[in-house]
Amino acid sequence: MDHQERIVKTTALGGAWAEIWTDFWEARAPREKVLLSWGGAVLALAIGYSVLWEPAADGRARLRESLPAMQRQLALMTAQADEARTLTGAAASVAPSGQALRDALTASLTDHGLGGAQVQLIGTTVQVQIKNASFPAFALWLDDVRKQFKVQAVEAHITALKTDGQVDLTASMQPANTR
């Protein structure tokens, strides 16, 4: 079947429906035509209302009812996020103490290349002893732990060795808030 034949059949099919409708409509009396027209309009309005308007109005009413609860939830979540931000800052400023401070200082010494140090916990003070250490490396480490762990050196004994920059040292460290 070529293109021309398909067009003719499709047009004939569409034309057949139009012809059936025209025959049906012309066979009706004027009063019957008015009743069918009004009935069709009422049916179209009923379908439009039930398919389009009513679901939209119901959804809008549900949203209007749930909006205050959602606003309360948003306010609560915002308050919790603000509290979490403030607690994060507060948690970062808490200095370790006791065994936690000793372990943190030991790990930090290793990270800074100052291995072989003896680290002891004496009360609330952590004592660090290092033999033949680089003084600049120790000074950098001391500044780093002061900032990172909020500690302070309460006592330090440093002895210079014959090699430039090398020292034997003993330092006592405490959390900054302890006196």
C-alpha positions as CSV (number, residue, x, y, z in Angstrom):
1,M,0.0,0.0,0.0
2,D,1.5,3.3,-1.0
3,H,1.3,6.7,0.7
4,Q,-1.6,8.0,-1.4
5,E,-3.8,4.9,-0.5
6,R,-3.0,5.3,3.2
7,I,-4.1,9.0,3.2
8,V,-7.3,8.1,1.3
9,K,-8.2,5.3,3.8
10,T,-7.4,7.5,6.9
11,T,-9.4,10.4,5.5
12,A,-12.2,8.0,4.6
13,L,-12.1,6.6,8.1
14,G,-12.2,10.1,9.6
15,G,-14.8,11.2,7.1
16,A,-16.9,8.1,8.0
17,W,-17.1,9.2,11.7
18,A,-17.9,12.7,10.7
19,E,-20.7,11.4,8.4
20,I,-22.1,9.2,11.1
21,W,-22.1,12.1,13.6
22,T,-23.8,14.4,11.0
23,D,-26.4,11.8,10.3
24,F,-27.1,11.3,14.0
25,W,-27.2,15.1,14.7
26,E,-29.5,15.9,11.8
27,A,-31.9,13.2,12.8
28,R,-32.6,14.9,16.1
29,A,-35.4,17.3,16.8
30,P,-34.4,20.9,17.8
31,R,-35.6,20.4,21.4
32,E,-33.5,17.1,21.5
33,K,-30.5,19.0,20.2
34,V,-30.8,21.6,23.0
35,L,-31.1,18.9,25.6
36,L,-28.1,17.0,24.3
37,S,-26.0,20.2,24.1
38,W,-26.9,21.1,27.7
39,G,-26.3,17.6,28.9
40,G,-22.9,17.5,27.1
41,A,-21.9,20.8,28.7
42,V,-23.0,19.6,32.2
43,L,-21.1,16.3,31.6
44,A,-18.0,18.2,30.5
45,L,-18.2,20.5,33.6
46,A,-18.7,17.5,35.9
47,I,-15.7,15.7,34.4
48,G,-13.6,18.9,34.5
49,Y,-14.5,19.4,38.2
50,S,-13.8,15.8,39.3
51,V,-10.6,15.4,37.3
52,L,-9.0,18.9,37.5
53,W,-10.5,21.2,40.1
54,E,-11.3,18.8,43.0
55,P,-7.9,17.1,43.3
56,A,-6.1,20.4,43.1
57,A,-8.4,22.0,45.8
58,D,-7.9,18.9,48.0
59,G,-4.2,19.0,47.6
60,R,-4.1,22.7,48.4
61,A,-6.2,22.2,51.5
62,R,-3.9,19.4,52.7
63,L,-0.8,21.6,52.1
64,R,-2.4,24.5,54.0
65,E,-3.1,22.2,56.9
66,S,0.4,20.7,57.0
67,L,2.3,24.0,56.4
68,P,2.3,25.1,60.1
69,A,3.8,21.7,61.1
70,M,6.4,22.0,58.4
71,Q,7.3,25.5,59.5
72,R,7.7,24.2,63.1
73,Q,9.9,21.4,61.9
74,L,12.0,23.9,59.9
75,A,12.4,26.2,62.9
76,L,13.4,23.2,65.1
77,M,16.0,22.0,62.5
78,T,17.4,25.5,62.1
79,A,17.8,25.8,65.9
80,Q,19.4,22.4,66.0
81,A,21.8,23.3,63.2
82,D,22.8,26.5,65.1
83,E,23.3,24.5,68.3
84,A,25.4,22.0,66.4
85,R,27.6,24.8,65.0
86,T,28.1,26.3,68.5
87,L,28.9,22.8,70.0
88,T,31.4,22.1,67.2
89,G,33.3,25.2,68.2
90,A,33.1,24.3,71.8
91,A,34.2,20.7,71.3
92,A,37.2,21.9,69.3
93,S,38.3,24.1,72.2
94,V,38.2,21.3,74.8
95,A,41.7,20.3,75.7
96,P,42.6,16.6,76.3
97,S,43.9,15.8,79.7
98,G,45.4,12.9,81.6
99,Q,46.0,9.7,79.6
100,A,44.4,11.2,76.5
101,L,46.8,14.1,76.6
102,R,49.8,11.8,77.0
103,D,48.7,9.6,74.0
104,A,48.1,12.7,71.9
105,L,51.5,14.2,72.7
106,T,53.2,10.8,72.0
107,A,51.6,10.6,68.6
108,S,52.4,14.2,67.8
109,L,56.1,13.7,68.7
110,T,56.2,10.8,66.3
111,D,54.5,12.8,63.6
112,H,57.0,15.6,64.0
113,G,60.0,13.3,63.7
114,L,60.9,13.4,67.4
115,G,60.6,9.7,68.1
116,G,62.4,8.1,71.0
117,A,61.0,10.5,73.5
118,Q,59.9,9.3,76.9
119,V,56.5,10.5,77.8
120,Q,55.2,10.1,81.4
121,L,52.0,11.1,83.1
122,I,52.6,12.7,86.5
123,G,49.3,13.8,88.0
124,T,47.8,16.3,85.6
125,T,51.2,17.0,84.0
126,V,52.7,15.2,81.1
127,Q,56.5,15.1,81.2
128,V,58.4,14.8,77.9
129,Q,62.2,13.8,77.9
130,I,64.1,13.8,74.7
131,K,67.8,13.1,74.2
132,N,69.8,14.6,71.3
133,A,66.8,16.3,69.7
134,S,66.8,19.2,67.1
135,F,65.9,22.3,69.0
136,P,64.1,24.0,66.0
137,A,62.0,20.8,65.5
138,F,61.2,20.8,69.3
139,A,60.2,24.5,69.1
140,L,57.9,23.9,66.1
141,W,56.4,20.8,67.9
142,L,55.8,22.8,71.1
143,D,54.1,25.6,69.1
144,D,51.9,23.1,67.3
145,V,50.7,21.2,70.4
146,R,50.1,24.5,72.1
147,K,47.6,25.4,69.4
148,Q,46.3,22.0,68.6
149,F,45.8,20.5,72.1
150,K,45.6,23.8,74.1
151,V,48.5,22.9,76.4
152,Q,51.3,25.0,77.9
153,A,54.8,24.2,78.9
154,V,54.9,24.8,82.7
155,E,58.5,23.8,83.1
156,A,61.4,23.1,80.7
157,H,65.1,22.1,81.2
158,I,67.1,22.3,78.0
159,T,70.8,21.5,77.8
160,A,72.7,22.4,74.6
161,L,74.9,19.7,73.1
162,K,78.2,20.2,71.2
163,T,76.5,19.7,67.9
164,D,74.8,23.0,66.8
165,G,71.0,22.9,67.3
166,Q,71.0,19.6,69.2
167,V,69.7,19.5,72.8
168,D,68.7,17.2,75.6
169,L,65.5,18.4,77.1
170,T,62.8,17.7,79.7
171,A,59.5,19.6,79.4
172,S,56.4,19.4,81.6
173,M,53.1,20.1,79.8
174,Q,49.6,20.8,81.2
175,P,46.3,21.7,79.7
176,A,46.0,25.5,79.4
177,N,43.0,25.7,81.7
178,T,44.9,23.9,84.6
179,R,46.9,25.8,87.2
